[in-house]
Amino acid sequence: MNDNDVVRDLTLDGNAVAGLLEEVFGADMTTADGECAHCGSANAVGALRAYTRAPGVVLRCPACGGVIARIVQTPRGTLVDLRGAAHLAMRR
Ligand SMILES: [Zn+2]
């Protein structure tokens, strides 16, 4: 097993953090459509690559690997960084 295999094994998708996303956004976000601000590709949030071993959760674009969202929970509150998302569209 080389380093790339290890990284792949640690990679989840956005569905793995559905509970956290629903807590933060108040809606099921796995079916929300997101546009990557880095490369413009559109993906359901559930299809983003999720990294949960960083401090907090990082969601990356499956096309270009750019960071779309970071969510960090601390004892004082929750930080949501969405700089990498051109938009998120929640379904009604
Ligand atoms: Zn991208």
PDB file of the backbone (N, CA, C, O) and the ligand in Angstrom, with CONECT records:
HET     ZN  A 101       1
ATOM      1  N   MET A   1       0.853  -1.192   0.000  1.00  0.00           N
ATOM      2  CA  MET A   1       0.000   0.000   0.000  1.00  0.00           C
ATOM      3  C   MET A   1       0.893   1.247   0.000  1.00  0.00           C
ATOM      4  O   MET A   1       1.717   1.419   0.898  1.00  0.00           O
ATOM      5  N   ASN A   2       0.732   2.109  -0.995  1.00  0.00           N
ATOM      6  CA  ASN A   2       1.534   3.339  -1.019  1.00  0.00           C
ATOM      7  C   ASN A   2       0.763   4.493  -0.369  1.00  0.00           C
ATOM      8  O   ASN A   2      -0.369   4.319   0.083  1.00  0.00           O
ATOM      9  N   ASP A   3       1.384   5.657  -0.331  1.00  0.00           N
ATOM     10  CA  ASP A   3       0.765   6.787   0.348  1.00  0.00           C
ATOM     11  C   ASP A   3      -0.585   7.165  -0.259  1.00  0.00           C
ATOM     12  O   ASP A   3      -1.509   7.545   0.461  1.00  0.00           O
ATOM     13  N   ASN A   4      -0.699   7.061  -1.594  1.00  0.00           N
ATOM     14  CA  ASN A   4      -1.964   7.423  -2.227  1.00  0.00           C
ATOM     15  C   ASN A   4      -3.093   6.500  -1.781  1.00  0.00           C
ATOM     16  O   ASN A   4      -4.231   6.935  -1.608  1.00  0.00           O
ATOM     17  N   ASP A   5      -2.767   5.224  -1.598  1.00  0.00           N
ATOM     18  CA  ASP A   5      -3.794   4.294  -1.128  1.00  0.00           C
ATOM     19  C   ASP A   5      -4.254   4.657   0.281  1.00  0.00           C
ATOM     20  O   ASP A   5      -5.439   4.566   0.601  1.00  0.00           O
ATOM     21  N   VAL A   6      -3.309   5.065   1.114  1.00  0.00           N
ATOM     22  CA  VAL A   6      -3.670   5.446   2.478  1.00  0.00           C
ATOM     23  C   VAL A   6      -4.607   6.640   2.445  1.00  0.00           C
ATOM     24  O   VAL A   6      -5.618   6.660   3.146  1.00  0.00           O
ATOM     25  N   VAL A   7      -4.269   7.653   1.619  1.00  0.00           N
ATOM     26  CA  VAL A   7      -5.114   8.840   1.541  1.00  0.00           C
ATOM     27  C   VAL A   7      -6.507   8.452   1.064  1.00  0.00           C
ATOM     28  O   VAL A   7      -7.507   8.925   1.606  1.00  0.00           O
ATOM     29  N   ARG A   8      -6.574   7.588   0.046  1.00  0.00           N
ATOM     30  CA  ARG A   8      -7.871   7.199  -0.488  1.00  0.00           C
ATOM     31  C   ARG A   8      -8.708   6.490   0.583  1.00  0.00           C
ATOM     32  O   ARG A   8      -9.916   6.704   0.687  1.00  0.00           O
ATOM     33  N   ASP A   9      -8.047   5.652   1.368  1.00  0.00           N
ATOM     34  CA  ASP A   9      -8.773   4.921   2.407  1.00  0.00           C
ATOM     35  C   ASP A   9      -9.360   5.849   3.466  1.00  0.00           C
ATOM     36  O   ASP A   9     -10.369   5.522   4.091  1.00  0.00           O
ATOM     37  N   LEU A  10      -8.732   7.000   3.665  1.00  0.00           N
ATOM     38  CA  LEU A  10      -9.208   7.930   4.690  1.00  0.00           C
ATOM     39  C   LEU A  10     -10.261   8.879   4.140  1.00  0.00           C
ATOM     40  O   LEU A  10     -10.821   9.685   4.883  1.00  0.00           O
ATOM     41  N   THR A  11     -10.534   8.788   2.838  1.00  0.00           N
ATOM     42  CA  THR A  11     -11.437   9.737   2.215  1.00  0.00           C
ATOM     43  C   THR A  11     -12.878   9.255   2.284  1.00  0.00           C
ATOM     44  O   THR A  11     -13.208   8.152   1.846  1.00  0.00           O
ATOM     45  N   LEU A  12     -13.729  10.111   2.845  1.00  0.00           N
ATOM     46  CA  LEU A  12     -15.163   9.832   2.902  1.00  0.00           C
ATOM     47  C   LEU A  12     -15.846  10.760   1.910  1.00  0.00           C
ATOM     48  O   LEU A  12     -15.190  11.579   1.266  1.00  0.00           O
ATOM     49  N   ASP A  13     -17.165  10.635   1.786  1.00  0.00           N
ATOM     50  CA  ASP A  13     -17.856  11.647   0.993  1.00  0.00           C
ATOM     51  C   ASP A  13     -18.779  12.452   1.909  1.00  0.00           C
ATOM     52  O   ASP A  13     -18.887  12.193   3.108  1.00  0.00           O
ATOM     53  N   GLY A  14     -19.438  13.437   1.295  1.00  0.00           N
ATOM     54  CA  GLY A  14     -20.241  14.370   2.082  1.00  0.00           C
ATOM     55  C   GLY A  14     -21.346  13.705   2.875  1.00  0.00           C
ATOM     56  O   GLY A  14     -21.814  14.254   3.873  1.00  0.00           O
ATOM     57  N   ASN A  15     -21.772  12.513   2.436  1.00  0.00           N
ATOM     58  CA  ASN A  15     -22.826  11.820   3.179  1.00  0.00           C
ATOM     59  C   ASN A  15     -22.363  11.437   4.584  1.00  0.00           C
ATOM     60  O   ASN A  15     -23.175  11.284   5.496  1.00  0.00           O
ATOM     61  N   ALA A  16     -21.045  11.284   4.746  1.00  0.00           N
ATOM     62  CA  ALA A  16     -20.504  10.881   6.047  1.00  0.00           C
ATOM     63  C   ALA A  16     -20.651  11.974   7.102  1.00  0.00           C
ATOM     64  O   ALA A  16     -20.593  11.697   8.300  1.00  0.00           O
ATOM     65  N   VAL A  17     -20.841  13.216   6.657  1.00  0.00           N
ATOM     66  CA  VAL A  17     -20.989  14.314   7.608  1.00  0.00           C
ATOM     67  C   VAL A  17     -22.374  14.949   7.498  1.00  0.00           C
ATOM     68  O   VAL A  17     -22.555  16.125   7.814  1.00  0.00           O
ATOM     69  N   ALA A  18     -23.353  14.154   7.045  1.00  0.00           N
ATOM     70  CA  ALA A  18     -24.720  14.655   6.851  1.00  0.00           C
ATOM     71  C   ALA A  18     -25.290  15.239   8.140  1.00  0.00           C
ATOM     72  O   ALA A  18     -25.957  16.273   8.113  1.00  0.00           O
ATOM     73  N   GLY A  19     -25.027  14.577   9.270  1.00  0.00           N
ATOM     74  CA  GLY A  19     -25.581  15.041  10.539  1.00  0.00           C
ATOM     75  C   GLY A  19     -25.025  16.400  10.935  1.00  0.00           C
ATOM     76  O   GLY A  19     -25.764  17.280  11.374  1.00  0.00           O
ATOM     77  N   LEU A  20     -23.722  16.562  10.777  1.00  0.00           N
ATOM     78  CA  LEU A  20     -23.092  17.854  11.088  1.00  0.00           C
ATOM     79  C   LEU A  20     -23.638  18.948  10.176  1.00  0.00           C
ATOM     80  O   LEU A  20     -23.953  20.045  10.637  1.00  0.00           O
ATOM     81  N   LEU A  21     -23.749  18.650   8.878  1.00  0.00           N
ATOM     82  CA  LEU A  21     -24.247  19.653   7.926  1.00  0.00           C
ATOM     83  C   LEU A  21     -25.680  20.051   8.249  1.00  0.00           C
ATOM     84  O   LEU A  21     -26.040  21.224   8.148  1.00  0.00           O
ATOM     85  N   GLU A  22     -26.494  19.082   8.636  1.00  0.00           N
ATOM     86  CA  GLU A  22     -27.890  19.406   8.961  1.00  0.00           C
ATOM     87  C   GLU A  22     -27.957  20.266  10.218  1.00  0.00           C
ATOM     88  O   GLU A  22     -28.801  21.154  10.334  1.00  0.00           O
ATOM     89  N   GLU A  23     -27.048  19.987  11.162  1.00  0.00           N
ATOM     90  CA  GLU A  23     -27.006  20.787  12.387  1.00  0.00           C
ATOM     91  C   GLU A  23     -26.630  22.237  12.060  1.00  0.00           C
ATOM     92  O   GLU A  23     -27.207  23.170  12.618  1.00  0.00           O
ATOM     93  N   VAL A  24     -25.665  22.421  11.156  1.00  0.00           N
ATOM     94  CA  VAL A  24     -25.169  23.756  10.832  1.00  0.00           C
ATOM     95  C   VAL A  24     -26.158  24.513   9.947  1.00  0.00           C
ATOM     96  O   VAL A  24     -26.433  25.687  10.193  1.00  0.00           O
ATOM     97  N   PHE A  25     -26.695  23.850   8.916  1.00  0.00           N
ATOM     98  CA  PHE A  25     -27.530  24.543   7.936  1.00  0.00           C
ATOM     99  C   PHE A  25     -29.024  24.400   8.188  1.00  0.00           C
ATOM    100  O   PHE A  25     -29.822  25.118   7.586  1.00  0.00           O
ATOM    101  N   GLY A  26     -29.417  23.473   9.076  1.00  0.00           N
ATOM    102  CA  GLY A  26     -30.832  23.310   9.373  1.00  0.00           C
ATOM    103  C   GLY A  26     -31.603  22.631   8.267  1.00  0.00           C
ATOM    104  O   GLY A  26     -32.828  22.731   8.214  1.00  0.00           O
ATOM    105  N   ALA A  27     -30.911  21.945   7.388  1.00  0.00           N
ATOM    106  CA  ALA A  27     -31.570  21.244   6.290  1.00  0.00           C
ATOM    107  C   ALA A  27     -30.677  20.083   5.859  1.00  0.00           C
ATOM    108  O   ALA A  27     -29.482  20.062   6.153  1.00  0.00           O
ATOM    109  N   ASP A  28     -31.268  19.130   5.165  1.00  0.00           N
ATOM    110  CA  ASP A  28     -30.471  18.046   4.600  1.00  0.00           C
ATOM    111  C   ASP A  28     -29.626  18.633   3.467  1.00  0.00           C
ATOM    112  O   ASP A  28     -30.158  19.065   2.445  1.00  0.00           O
ATOM    113  N   MET A  29     -28.319  18.643   3.658  1.00  0.00           N
ATOM    114  CA  MET A  29     -27.444  19.274   2.662  1.00  0.00           C
ATOM    115  C   MET A  29     -26.876  18.272   1.663  1.00  0.00           C
ATOM    116  O   MET A  29     -26.259  18.672   0.676  1.00  0.00           O
ATOM    117  N   THR A  30     -27.072  16.987   1.900  1.00  0.00           N
ATOM    118  CA  THR A  30     -26.418  16.018   1.014  1.00  0.00           C
ATOM    119  C   THR A  30     -26.952  16.109  -0.408  1.00  0.00           C
ATOM    120  O   THR A  30     -26.243  15.786  -1.360  1.00  0.00           O
ATOM    121  N   THR A  31     -28.211  16.552  -0.559  1.00  0.00           N
ATOM    122  CA  THR A  31     -28.788  16.675  -1.899  1.00  0.00           C
ATOM    123  C   THR A  31     -28.700  18.103  -2.430  1.00  0.00           C
ATOM    124  O   THR A  31     -29.123  18.375  -3.554  1.00  0.00           O
ATOM    125  N   ALA A  32     -28.147  19.024  -1.621  1.00  0.00           N
ATOM    126  CA  ALA A  32     -27.972  20.400  -2.108  1.00  0.00           C
ATOM    127  C   ALA A  32     -26.913  20.402  -3.201  1.00  0.00           C
ATOM    128  O   ALA A  32     -25.942  19.647  -3.146  1.00  0.00           O
ATOM    129  N   ASP A  33     -27.116  21.259  -4.193  1.00  0.00           N
ATOM    130  CA  ASP A  33     -26.149  21.380  -5.269  1.00  0.00           C
ATOM    131  C   ASP A  33     -25.147  22.471  -4.931  1.00  0.00           C
ATOM    132  O   ASP A  33     -25.524  23.559  -4.495  1.00  0.00           O
ATOM    133  N   GLY A  34     -23.878  22.176  -5.132  1.00  0.00           N
ATOM    134  CA  GLY A  34     -22.847  23.170  -4.884  1.00  0.00           C
ATOM    135  C   GLY A  34     -22.009  23.388  -6.117  1.00  0.00           C
ATOM    136  O   GLY A  34     -21.757  22.460  -6.885  1.00  0.00           O
ATOM    137  N   GLU A  35     -21.571  24.637  -6.306  1.00  0.00           N
ATOM    138  CA  GLU A  35     -20.670  24.948  -7.411  1.00  0.00           C
ATOM    139  C   GLU A  35     -19.304  25.304  -6.839  1.00  0.00           C
ATOM    140  O   GLU A  35     -19.187  26.163  -5.964  1.00  0.00           O
ATOM    141  N   CYS A  36     -18.284  24.639  -7.340  1.00  0.00           N
ATOM    142  CA  CYS A  36     -16.918  24.874  -6.882  1.00  0.00           C
ATOM    143  C   CYS A  36     -16.446  26.238  -7.366  1.00  0.00           C
ATOM    144  O   CYS A  36     -16.520  26.538  -8.557  1.00  0.00           O
ATOM    145  N   ALA A  37     -15.959  27.071  -6.436  1.00  0.00           N
ATOM    146  CA  ALA A  37     -15.465  28.390  -6.810  1.00  0.00           C
ATOM    147  C   ALA A  37     -14.113  28.302  -7.509  1.00  0.00           C
ATOM    148  O   ALA A  37     -13.687  29.261  -8.152  1.00  0.00           O
ATOM    149  N   HIS A  38     -13.438  27.168  -7.393  1.00  0.00           N
ATOM    150  CA  HIS A  38     -12.113  27.019  -7.995  1.00  0.00           C
ATOM    151  C   HIS A  38     -12.206  26.621  -9.465  1.00  0.00           C
ATOM    152  O   HIS A  38     -11.533  27.203 -10.316  1.00  0.00           O
ATOM    153  N   CYS A  39     -13.054  25.616  -9.762  1.00  0.00           N
ATOM    154  CA  CYS A  39     -13.077  25.094 -11.137  1.00  0.00           C
ATOM    155  C   CYS A  39     -14.454  25.175 -11.791  1.00  0.00           C
ATOM    156  O   CYS A  39     -14.589  24.895 -12.982  1.00  0.00           O
ATOM    157  N   GLY A  40     -15.471  25.552 -11.030  1.00  0.00           N
ATOM    158  CA  GLY A  40     -16.802  25.732 -11.608  1.00  0.00           C
ATOM    159  C   GLY A  40     -17.615  24.463 -11.754  1.00  0.00           C
ATOM    160  O   GLY A  40     -18.737  24.515 -12.258  1.00  0.00           O
ATOM    161  N   SER A  41     -17.088  23.321 -11.329  1.00  0.00           N
ATOM    162  CA  SER A  41     -17.867  22.099 -11.485  1.00  0.00           C
ATOM    163  C   SER A  41     -18.983  22.054 -10.448  1.00  0.00           C
ATOM    164  O   SER A  41     -18.843  22.584  -9.345  1.00  0.00           O
ATOM    165  N   ALA A  42     -20.091  21.416 -10.816  1.00  0.00           N
ATOM    166  CA  ALA A  42     -21.258  21.324  -9.940  1.00  0.00           C
ATOM    167  C   ALA A  42     -21.362  19.905  -9.398  1.00  0.00           C
ATOM    168  O   ALA A  42     -21.254  18.934 -10.146  1.00  0.00           O
ATOM    169  N   ASN A  43     -21.571  19.797  -8.100  1.00  0.00           N
ATOM    170  CA  ASN A  43     -21.706  18.492  -7.455  1.00  0.00           C
ATOM    171  C   ASN A  43     -22.696  18.601  -6.304  1.00  0.00           C
ATOM    172  O   ASN A  43     -22.817  19.651  -5.672  1.00  0.00           O
ATOM    173  N   ALA A  44     -23.401  17.511  -6.040  1.00  0.00           N
ATOM    174  CA  ALA A  44     -24.188  17.451  -4.811  1.00  0.00           C
ATOM    175  C   ALA A  44     -23.215  17.467  -3.634  1.00  0.00           C
ATOM    176  O   ALA A  44     -22.120  16.909  -3.714  1.00  0.00           O
ATOM    177  N   VAL A  45     -23.624  18.106  -2.553  1.00  0.00           N
ATOM    178  CA  VAL A  45     -22.745  18.183  -1.378  1.00  0.00           C
ATOM    179  C   VAL A  45     -22.382  16.775  -0.897  1.00  0.00           C
ATOM    180  O   VAL A  45     -21.276  16.539  -0.411  1.00  0.00           O
ATOM    181  N   GLY A  46     -23.327  15.848  -1.040  1.00  0.00           N
ATOM    182  CA  GLY A  46     -23.056  14.474  -0.626  1.00  0.00           C
ATOM    183  C   GLY A  46     -21.962  13.802  -1.434  1.00  0.00           C
ATOM    184  O   GLY A  46     -21.409  12.789  -1.007  1.00  0.00           O
ATOM    185  N   ALA A  47     -21.644  14.353  -2.593  1.00  0.00           N
ATOM    186  CA  ALA A  47     -20.621  13.767  -3.456  1.00  0.00           C
ATOM    187  C   ALA A  47     -19.257  14.414  -3.264  1.00  0.00           C
ATOM    188  O   ALA A  47     -18.273  13.990  -3.870  1.00  0.00           O
ATOM    189  N   LEU A  48     -19.197  15.449  -2.416  1.00  0.00           N
ATOM    190  CA  LEU A  48     -17.899  16.084  -2.165  1.00  0.00           C
ATOM    191  C   LEU A  48     -17.030  15.139  -1.350  1.00  0.00           C
ATOM    192  O   LEU A  48     -17.545  14.264  -0.654  1.00  0.00           O
ATOM    193  N   ARG A  49     -15.727  15.309  -1.432  1.00  0.00           N
ATOM    194  CA  ARG A  49     -14.822  14.497  -0.623  1.00  0.00           C
ATOM    195  C   ARG A  49     -14.751  15.098   0.771  1.00  0.00           C
ATOM    196  O   ARG A  49     -14.526  16.299   0.924  1.00  0.00           O
ATOM    197  N   ALA A  50     -14.941  14.275   1.776  1.00  0.00           N
ATOM    198  CA  ALA A  50     -14.953  14.764   3.156  1.00  0.00           C
ATOM    199  C   ALA A  50     -13.715  14.274   3.893  1.00  0.00           C
ATOM    200  O   ALA A  50     -13.385  13.088   3.871  1.00  0.00           O
ATOM    201  N   TYR A  51     -13.041  15.207   4.542  1.00  0.00           N
ATOM    202  CA  TYR A  51     -11.870  14.875   5.360  1.00  0.00           C
ATOM    203  C   TYR A  51     -12.218  15.235   6.795  1.00  0.00           C
ATOM    204  O   TYR A  51     -12.398  16.406   7.129  1.00  0.00           O
ATOM    205  N   THR A  52     -12.309  14.225   7.630  1.00  0.00           N
ATOM    206  CA  THR A  52     -12.794  14.453   8.989  1.00  0.00           C
ATOM    207  C   THR A  52     -11.666  14.393  10.014  1.00  0.00           C
ATOM    208  O   THR A  52     -11.903  14.558  11.210  1.00  0.00           O
ATOM    209  N   ARG A  53     -10.446  14.159   9.551  1.00  0.00           N
ATOM    210  CA  ARG A  53      -9.344  14.071  10.516  1.00  0.00           C
ATOM    211  C   ARG A  53      -8.553  15.363  10.613  1.00  0.00           C
ATOM    212  O   ARG A  53      -7.625  15.477  11.414  1.00  0.00           O
ATOM    213  N   ALA A  54      -8.929  16.343   9.786  1.00  0.00           N
ATOM    214  CA  ALA A  54      -8.352  17.673   9.962  1.00  0.00           C
ATOM    215  C   ALA A  54      -8.976  18.241  11.235  1.00  0.00           C
ATOM    216  O   ALA A  54      -9.931  17.671  11.763  1.00  0.00           O
ATOM    217  N   PRO A  55      -8.443  19.364  11.734  1.00  0.00           N
ATOM    218  CA  PRO A  55      -9.216  20.048  12.778  1.00  0.00           C
ATOM    219  C   PRO A  55     -10.561  20.438  12.160  1.00  0.00           C
ATOM    220  O   PRO A  55     -10.599  21.267  11.251  1.00  0.00           O
ATOM    221  N   GLY A  56     -11.637  19.867  12.627  1.00  0.00           N
ATOM    222  CA  GLY A  56     -12.937  20.096  12.001  1.00  0.00           C
ATOM    223  C   GLY A  56     -13.086  19.223  10.769  1.00  0.00           C
ATOM    224  O   GLY A  56     -12.385  18.224  10.603  1.00  0.00           O
ATOM    225  N   VAL A  57     -14.017  19.622   9.906  1.00  0.00           N
ATOM    226  CA  VAL A  57     -14.335  18.865   8.696  1.00  0.00           C
ATOM    227  C   VAL A  57     -13.994  19.718   7.484  1.00  0.00           C
ATOM    228  O   VAL A  57     -14.306  20.908   7.446  1.00  0.00           O
ATOM    229  N   VAL A  58     -13.356  19.109   6.498  1.00  0.00           N
ATOM    230  CA  VAL A  58     -13.046  19.804   5.254  1.00  0.00           C
ATOM    231  C   VAL A  58     -13.753  19.065   4.123  1.00  0.00           C
ATOM    232  O   VAL A  58     -13.644  17.844   4.012  1.00  0.00           O
ATOM    233  N   LEU A  59     -14.475  19.804   3.286  1.00  0.00           N
ATOM    234  CA  LEU A  59     -15.121  19.233   2.101  1.00  0.00           C
ATOM    235  C   LEU A  59     -14.386  19.744   0.871  1.00  0.00           C
ATOM    236  O   LEU A  59     -14.215  20.951   0.695  1.00  0.00           O
ATOM    237  N   ARG A  60     -13.952  18.818   0.023  1.00  0.00           N
ATOM    238  CA  ARG A  60     -13.199  19.189  -1.178  1.00  0.00           C
ATOM    239  C   ARG A  60     -13.946  18.794  -2.440  1.00  0.00           C
ATOM    240  O   ARG A  60     -14.716  17.833  -2.447  1.00  0.00           O
ATOM    241  N   CYS A  61     -13.712  19.544  -3.504  1.00  0.00           N
ATOM    242  CA  CYS A  61     -14.283  19.274  -4.816  1.00  0.00           C
ATOM    243  C   CYS A  61     -13.721  17.954  -5.354  1.00  0.00           C
ATOM    244  O   CYS A  61     -12.504  17.767  -5.359  1.00  0.00           O
ATOM    245  N   PRO A  62     -14.585  17.033  -5.806  1.00  0.00           N
ATOM    246  CA  PRO A  62     -14.081  15.778  -6.354  1.00  0.00           C
ATOM    247  C   PRO A  62     -13.396  15.964  -7.712  1.00  0.00           C
ATOM    248  O   PRO A  62     -12.652  15.088  -8.154  1.00  0.00           O
ATOM    249  N   ALA A  63     -13.641  17.084  -8.366  1.00  0.00           N
ATOM    250  CA  ALA A  63     -13.036  17.317  -9.683  1.00  0.00           C
ATOM    251  C   ALA A  63     -11.634  17.906  -9.567  1.00  0.00           C
ATOM    252  O   ALA A  63     -10.701  17.398 -10.188  1.00  0.00           O
ATOM    253  N   CYS A  64     -11.473  18.968  -8.782  1.00  0.00           N
ATOM    254  CA  CYS A  64     -10.173  19.654  -8.734  1.00  0.00           C
ATOM    255  C   CYS A  64      -9.479  19.528  -7.393  1.00  0.00           C
ATOM    256  O   CYS A  64      -8.300  19.867  -7.283  1.00  0.00           O
ATOM    257  N   GLY A  65     -10.174  19.050  -6.367  1.00  0.00           N
ATOM    258  CA  GLY A  65      -9.549  18.894  -5.053  1.00  0.00           C
ATOM    259  C   GLY A  65      -9.526  20.166  -4.233  1.00  0.00           C
ATOM    260  O   GLY A  65      -9.030  20.167  -3.107  1.00  0.00           O
ATOM    261  N   GLY A  66     -10.052  21.245  -4.779  1.00  0.00           N
ATOM    262  CA  GLY A  66     -10.073  22.514  -4.042  1.00  0.00           C
ATOM    263  C   GLY A  66     -10.963  22.425  -2.811  1.00  0.00           C
ATOM    264  O   GLY A  66     -11.948  21.686  -2.799  1.00  0.00           O
ATOM    265  N   VAL A  67     -10.613  23.179  -1.778  1.00  0.00           N
ATOM    266  CA  VAL A  67     -11.419  23.186  -0.555  1.00  0.00           C
ATOM    267  C   VAL A  67     -12.680  23.996  -0.807  1.00  0.00           C
ATOM    268  O   VAL A  67     -12.606  25.169  -1.172  1.00  0.00           O
ATOM    269  N   ILE A  68     -13.838  23.373  -0.612  1.00  0.00           N
ATOM    270  CA  ILE A  68     -15.110  24.061  -0.792  1.00  0.00           C
ATOM    271  C   ILE A  68     -15.643  24.574   0.537  1.00  0.00           C
ATOM    272  O   ILE A  68     -16.157  25.690   0.612  1.00  0.00           O
ATOM    273  N   ALA A  69     -15.524  23.776   1.576  1.00  0.00           N
ATOM    274  CA  ALA A  69     -16.055  24.193   2.879  1.00  0.00           C
ATOM    275  C   ALA A  69     -15.196  23.657   4.008  1.00  0.00           C
ATOM    276  O   ALA A  69     -14.649  22.557   3.933  1.00  0.00           O
ATOM    277  N   ARG A  70     -15.091  24.457   5.050  1.00  0.00           N
ATOM    278  CA  ARG A  70     -14.467  24.012   6.299  1.00  0.00           C
ATOM    279  C   ARG A  70     -15.451  24.300   7.414  1.00  0.00           C
ATOM    280  O   ARG A  70     -16.022  25.389   7.480  1.00  0.00           O
ATOM    281  N   ILE A  71     -15.648  23.335   8.284  1.00  0.00           N
ATOM    282  CA  ILE A  71     -16.529  23.519   9.434  1.00  0.00           C
ATOM    283  C   ILE A  71     -15.763  23.085  10.675  1.00  0.00           C
ATOM    284  O   ILE A  71     -15.354  21.931  10.800  1.00  0.00           O
ATOM    285  N   VAL A  72     -15.579  24.022  11.579  1.00  0.00           N
ATOM    286  CA  VAL A  72     -14.830  23.737  12.802  1.00  0.00           C
ATOM    287  C   VAL A  72     -15.712  24.068  13.990  1.00  0.00           C
ATOM    288  O   VAL A  72     -16.213  25.185  14.116  1.00  0.00           O
ATOM    289  N   GLN A  73     -15.894  23.091  14.855  1.00  0.00           N
ATOM    290  CA  GLN A  73     -16.672  23.311  16.072  1.00  0.00           C
ATOM    291  C   GLN A  73     -15.717  23.418  17.253  1.00  0.00           C
ATOM    292  O   GLN A  73     -14.844  22.570  17.438  1.00  0.00           O
ATOM    293  N   THR A  74     -15.888  24.452  18.036  1.00  0.00           N
ATOM    294  CA  THR A  74     -15.088  24.641  19.234  1.00  0.00           C
ATOM    295  C   THR A  74     -16.046  24.786  20.413  1.00  0.00           C
ATOM    296  O   THR A  74     -17.255  24.909  20.217  1.00  0.00           O
ATOM    297  N   PRO A  75     -15.518  24.773  21.627  1.00  0.00           N
ATOM    298  CA  PRO A  75     -16.409  24.968  22.775  1.00  0.00           C
ATOM    299  C   PRO A  75     -17.152  26.299  22.726  1.00  0.00           C
ATOM    300  O   PRO A  75     -18.212  26.438  23.337  1.00  0.00           O
ATOM    301  N   ARG A  76     -16.602  27.284  22.001  1.00  0.00           N
ATOM    302  CA  ARG A  76     -17.228  28.610  21.964  1.00  0.00           C
ATOM    303  C   ARG A  76     -18.198  28.777  20.813  1.00  0.00           C
ATOM    304  O   ARG A  76     -19.002  29.709  20.824  1.00  0.00           O
ATOM    305  N   GLY A  77     -18.146  27.894  19.811  1.00  0.00           N
ATOM    306  CA  GLY A  77     -19.058  28.072  18.685  1.00  0.00           C
ATOM    307  C   GLY A  77     -18.609  27.295  17.466  1.00  0.00           C
ATOM    308  O   GLY A  77     -17.724  26.443  17.543  1.00  0.00           O
ATOM    309  N   THR A  78     -19.237  27.604  16.332  1.00  0.00           N
ATOM    310  CA  THR A  78     -18.977  26.886  15.090  1.00  0.00           C
ATOM    311  C   THR A  78     -18.496  27.863  14.034  1.00  0.00           C
ATOM    312  O   THR A  78     -19.119  28.902  13.819  1.00  0.00           O
ATOM    313  N   LEU A  79     -17.388  27.538  13.370  1.00  0.00           N
ATOM    314  CA  LEU A  79     -16.874  28.346  12.266  1.00  0.00           C
ATOM    315  C   LEU A  79     -17.211  27.637  10.963  1.00  0.00           C
ATOM    316  O   LEU A  79     -16.913  26.455  10.794  1.00  0.00           O
ATOM    317  N   VAL A  80     -17.840  28.372  10.035  1.00  0.00           N
ATOM    318  CA  VAL A  80     -18.148  27.825   8.719  1.00  0.00           C
ATOM    319  C   VAL A  80     -17.459  28.690   7.676  1.00  0.00           C
ATOM    320  O   VAL A  80     -17.767  29.875   7.548  1.00  0.00           O
ATOM    321  N   ASP A  81     -16.539  28.112   6.938  1.00  0.00           N
ATOM    322  CA  ASP A  81     -15.803  28.815   5.886  1.00  0.00           C
ATOM    323  C   ASP A  81     -16.258  28.254   4.544  1.00  0.00           C
ATOM    324  O   ASP A  81     -15.984  27.098   4.221  1.00  0.00           O
ATOM    325  N   LEU A  82     -16.951  29.073   3.771  1.00  0.00           N
ATOM    326  CA  LEU A  82     -17.500  28.621   2.484  1.00  0.00           C
ATOM    327  C   LEU A  82     -16.863  29.360   1.307  1.00  0.00           C
ATOM    328  O   LEU A  82     -17.471  29.484   0.244  1.00  0.00           O
ATOM    329  N   ARG A  83     -15.650  29.845   1.500  1.00  0.00           N
ATOM    330  CA  ARG A  83     -14.998  30.608   0.429  1.00  0.00           C
ATOM    331  C   ARG A  83     -14.888  29.832  -0.871  1.00  0.00           C
ATOM    332  O   ARG A  83     -14.885  30.418  -1.954  1.00  0.00           O
ATOM    333  N   GLY A  84     -14.796  28.500  -0.763  1.00  0.00           N
ATOM    334  CA  GLY A  84     -14.591  27.705  -1.969  1.00  0.00           C
ATOM    335  C   GLY A  84     -15.872  27.323  -2.679  1.00  0.00           C
ATOM    336  O   GLY A  84     -15.837  26.608  -3.680  1.00  0.00           O
ATOM    337  N   ALA A  85     -17.009  27.794  -2.169  1.00  0.00           N
ATOM    338  CA  ALA A  85     -18.286  27.481  -2.812  1.00  0.00           C
ATOM    339  C   ALA A  85     -18.806  28.713  -3.528  1.00  0.00           C
ATOM    340  O   ALA A  85     -19.079  29.732  -2.894  1.00  0.00           O
ATOM    341  N   ALA A  86     -18.947  28.628  -4.851  1.00  0.00           N
ATOM    342  CA  ALA A  86     -19.547  29.743  -5.586  1.00  0.00           C
ATOM    343  C   ALA A  86     -20.994  29.909  -5.142  1.00  0.00           C
ATOM    344  O   ALA A  86     -21.479  31.030  -4.990  1.00  0.00           O
ATOM    345  N   HIS A  87     -21.682  28.788  -4.937  1.00  0.00           N
ATOM    346  CA  HIS A  87     -23.013  28.815  -4.337  1.00  0.00           C
ATOM    347  C   HIS A  87     -23.384  27.429  -3.846  1.00  0.00           C
ATOM    348  O   HIS A  87     -22.804  26.430  -4.271  1.00  0.00           O
ATOM    349  N   LEU A  88     -24.350  27.377  -2.951  1.00  0.00           N
ATOM    350  CA  LEU A  88     -24.989  26.133  -2.514  1.00  0.00           C
ATOM    351  C   LEU A  88     -26.469  26.318  -2.740  1.00  0.00           C
ATOM    352  O   LEU A  88     -27.028  27.333  -2.322  1.00  0.00           O
ATOM    353  N   ALA A  89     -27.122  25.376  -3.386  1.00  0.00           N
ATOM    354  CA  ALA A  89     -28.550  25.488  -3.668  1.00  0.00           C
ATOM    355  C   ALA A  89     -29.278  24.361  -2.958  1.00  0.00           C
ATOM    356  O   ALA A  89     -29.148  23.193  -3.323  1.00  0.00           O
ATOM    357  N   MET A  90     -30.054  24.729  -1.927  1.00  0.00           N
ATOM    358  CA  MET A  90     -30.825  23.732  -1.189  1.00  0.00           C
ATOM    359  C   MET A  90     -32.161  23.505  -1.867  1.00  0.00           C
ATOM    360  O   MET A  90     -32.809  24.439  -2.340  1.00  0.00           O
ATOM    361  N   ARG A  91     -32.553  22.253  -1.904  1.00  0.00           N
ATOM    362  CA  ARG A  91     -33.863  21.922  -2.501  1.00  0.00           C
ATOM    363  C   ARG A  91     -34.956  22.132  -1.477  1.00  0.00           C
ATOM    364  O   ARG A  91     -34.753  21.898  -0.286  1.00  0.00           O
ATOM    365  N   ARG A  92     -36.109  22.570  -1.932  1.00  0.00           N
ATOM    366  CA  ARG A  92     -37.252  22.754  -1.079  1.00  0.00           C
ATOM    367  C   ARG A  92     -37.934  21.420  -0.834  1.00  0.00           C
ATOM    368  O   ARG A  92     -38.938  21.361  -0.125  1.00  0.00           O
TER     369      ARG A  92
HETATM  370 ZN    ZN A 101     -13.409  22.216  -8.258  1.00  0.00          ZN2+
END
